[in-house]
C-alpha cells in the first residue's frame, strides 16, 4: 500500500524558498540560523555540489526549527540519499514515474518540476497539487502562471528560476502561486565571506515583501 505523504505540502510557513548551492559544509548551520533570524523557516539545498548532502544532514541535526529540503533531485537514488540525510522534502527540476515512486516509497514530501501544461497534467495525474514551475521566467513568467490558472485552477505553483526581489511580489499576487524560490537571498559572495548579517537582512526584506 502506498502512502500519500509524498504528495503532501511541506510544513514550512515562508512563501519565499531560498535555493542554495553550498560548497562548504561549514557554511550550512550558520546560514540556516541567519535565515531563521530573518524570518524564513525553509531552505532548499541543491545537490549541484558534493557538499549539498552533508550540509542537509548538518542542518537537520543542528537546526531543528529549519525546514531543510533537497533540490536538484533527479534520480530515485537521490530521494533515498536525501531522506536518509534528514531532508524534510525534495524538489526536482522535472518529473518522472521513477522519482514519484521513490518519493512514495520514502514517504518524503516531493515537489516535481514542470514547464509545460502537459507536465502539469502529468503531475496532477500522479496526485500532486503543488508543483515547481521551472525555469519560471524562461517558461513564460507571469504570462505562463496566469495561463495555467485557467485549465489548472486547482494546482498550486512554486515558480523558481529568474525570481528576484524585483518581481517576487508580482508572482505572489497570483492566486495559483503558493510560494516562490530563488537564489538572491543567499549570494555566493555573502556565503564565502560568512556575512550572515547580510543574509538575515535579505531574508527579512523578502518576508516583508511577501506578506
ABEGO torsion letter per residue (X at the ends): XBBAAAABBBABABABBBBBBBABAAAAAAAAAAAAAAGBABBBBBAABAAAAAAAAAAAAABAABBBBBBGBABAAAAAAAAAAGBABBBBABBBAAAAAAAAAAGBBBBBBBABAAAAAAAAAAGBABBBBOBAAAAGEAAAAAAAAAABAABBBBBBEGBBAAAAAAAAABAABABBBBAAABBAAAAAAGBAAAAAAAAAAAAAAAX
